[in-house]
Amino acid sequence: MSYSVGQVAGFAGVTVRTLHHYDEIGLLCPSGRSRAGHRRYEDDDLDRLQQILFYRELGFPLDQVTALLDDPEADPREHLRRQHSLLTSRIADLQKMAEAVEHAMEARRMGINLTPEEKFEVFGDHDPDQYEEETEQRWGDTEAYRESRRRTARYTKADWQRMQDETKEWGARYAALLRDGGEPTDERAMDLAEEHRRQICRWYYECPHEMHRCLGDMYVADPRFTSFYEAVAPGMAAHLRDAIHANAARHA
């Protein structure tokens, strides 16, 4: 059975013009012609088109697609292995993006009204405004972001220093928990997770337990947050995430 260019365009979700272009550059030449000279595509042509569209979806330019498909050393199984590897990588990337969008609520400090000298004195070499633009782009239309901006805009240097001290003291107690071999589901770990949530509520915005779950997921999904907690204690990011989940379940 053979198919017209219009039928193939309909099957594949591409335009007739695209198929004509693929023919003109030798990427996909139909196996036959009708008596009137119109293009006719066989099953093998459709298989090749499927391969072309796969690589195009992954961003390969047409000349590279041609080289891949016409490689005399490659067999169909090699294409499948390559596609599986590429898809696995793409899926991992998309999962990270989805986690960031679905689960993330910004927890970094926002709207800090300090002089450069005061910022350095309070935060050391950590720039609290580093991700401000990204934060506003991603969550600027949320109530949590607006509430955080309203609160932090009023904070003085002393407020920020008190917050820093509170965070450092909490981190030291969590690091001690890890050294003692505490499990995320232990009462002590869940209490520290609850204290972490209440700190967010006190300093930034109301953070219900379900939102806190999302933040916990972000601490593992976003390497910037992971590195922050891992600097306090190795293994802390994932442990805290699990403790947050256990605490949320405890309060459900």
N, C-alpha and C positions, 0 to 999 in steps of 0.2 A: 504494500500500500504506500502511496506517496501523497504528499500534502502540498497545497498551494502556499505561496508566501503569506497570503492573508490568514490562512488557517494556522500556520506556524506562529505568526505574530500574535494571534489570539491565544494559542496554547501557552506561549512563553511570557506574555505580558510585555512585549516589546513592540516597537513600531515597524511597519513595513520598511520605512526608510532606513532603520537600523540594520535590518537584514540585508537590504541592498548594499549598504556600506560594508558590511562584513564580507559580502561576496566580492565587492570591488577590490578590497585589500587582501583577499585570499585567506581570510580567517575562517569563513564558513561558505564554501561553495556548494550549492545544491547538487545532488547526484544526477539529476535529470532535468529535462525540459519537456514541456508539453508540445504538441504538434504546432501550436501557435508561438512557441518559443518562450513560454512563461516558465519561471522557475518551479521545480518540483523537488520536494525534500523527502528523503527516505528516513527510516528509523535511525540509522547510523548518524545521519545529519542532526537529528533531534538530540541524540546522545551527546554529540560534540557541542551543540548549542547549550545544552545544560551545563557542560563543563565550562564553557565560555562565560556564561552568566554567573556561575559560582565564583570564578576568579575575579570577574568584574565587580561583584558585590564586595569582595574583600579589598578592592582598590587597586588591583593589578592593571597597569596600562596595557593597551591592546597588543603592542609589540611583544611584551613579556608573555602574555597569554598565548600568542602564536608560538613563541619559542617553547613554552611548556608543553603545549599540545602536540607539537610536531617533533618533539625530542625522540629520536629513534631508540634511545636507551630506556625510555619510560614505557611501562605497560599499564593497562587499566588498574591493576592492583596498586601500582605506585602512585597513580593519581588519587586513588581512594585513601591511601595512607597519608599523602600530603594534605588532602582535604580534611581528613580527620584531625590532623595535627593543627592545621590552621583554624578549624572550627573550635577546637578545644581551647586554643589561645584566645580566640574572639569571645567565646562564652565566658571565660574567666574575666576578661576585661569588662564585658557588659554586666556581669554580676557585681563587680566592684562599683561600677557606675550606678547600678540600681540600688545597691546598699547605701551609697552616699546620698541618693535622692530620696529614697523611701524611709530610711532610718535616721538620717542625720538631722540633728538640730544643733545649731552652733553653740559650742560651749566655751569658746575662746573669749578673752576679754575684748569688749567693744566700747567705743566711744570714750576713750580715756583722755581727760583734759589735764594733762601734765606738761610741764616744760620738758625739753629734751634732757636737761640735767636731772630733773626729778625722775623721769622714766628710767634713766640709767641707774640712779640711786636705788630705786625700788625694785626694778626687774633685772638689773645686771645686763648681760649681753643678749637677753631675750627681748625681741621687739614685739610688744603687745599689739601693735597695729599692722603686723606683717600680713595678716590675712583679711584685713578689714574689707578690701574691695571685693574679694571673693565671697566673703560672708554676706555682704549687702546684695550681691548679684543673686546668690542662691536663696537667701531667706529674708530679704528686705521687706517682703510683703506679708510676713507672718507677725502675729501679735507678740510672740515670744521675742522676736528681734526688736520690735518697737518698744516693748517693756524694758528690755535690757538697755537699750539706748537711753530711755528716760531715766532709769536709775543711775547708770554709770556716769551720765553727764553731770550728776550732782556730787560725785565722789571727790574727795580731796586726796592729797598725797597720803595723809594719815589713814584714810579709809583703805586705799590700795595697799598700804604697808600692812595694815591689820589683816586684810584678806590674804596677802602673801604668807604672812606668819601662820594664819589659820590653816592654809592649804599645806604648808610645809610640815606643820605639826601632825596633821591628819595623815600625810604621806609617810611620816616616820612610824606612826602606829600601824599603818598597813604593811610597811616593809617588815616590821617586827612580826606581824601575823604570818607573813610568808616564811620568815626564818624559822618560825615555830612549827611550820608544816601544816598550818590551818587549811581546811578545805573551804571552797566557796560557799558550801551549804552550811557551814558551822554558824552558830549564833553570832559569834564575834565578827565574822566576815560580813554577814548580812547587816549587822548593826552599823559597821563601818560604811557599807554601801548606802544604808539609809541616811547616815550622816552626810555622805557625799551629795545625795539628792537634796537634802535640806539646805546645804550650803548654796547650791544652785538657786533654790527658791529664795533664800535670804539675800543673795547678792545680785542675781540677774533676773530671773523670771520664774513664774510658777511652773514647776516641773512634776507633773503627775507620774506615777510609777510606770505607766506605759511609755511615756516620753523618755523616761530614764532608761528603760530597756533599749530604746533606739539609740540613745547616746552610748550606752555600753557596747552595742554592736559596732558603732562608729569607732570606738577606741581600738578595735581590732582591725576593722576594714580600712581605716585611713592610716597610712604609715606615719603621718606626722603626729597623730595622737598616740599611736603605739609607741613611738620613740620617746615621747614625753613621759609616759608612765614607766616604760622600761628603764629610763634613766633614774627613776626613783628606786626601782627594784626589779631585777630580771624576772620575767614571767608575770609581771603585775597587770599588764593590759588585759590578757585573757582571763586571769583570775578575777579581776575586778568586774569584767563583763559577766562572768558566770555568777558572781556574788550579787550583782545588780539584778540579774534574772531571778535568782533564788529569792531575793528580798521582795521583788515585785510579786512573785507567786505567793509569798507569805502574806502579803497584804491584799491579795485578790479577794 
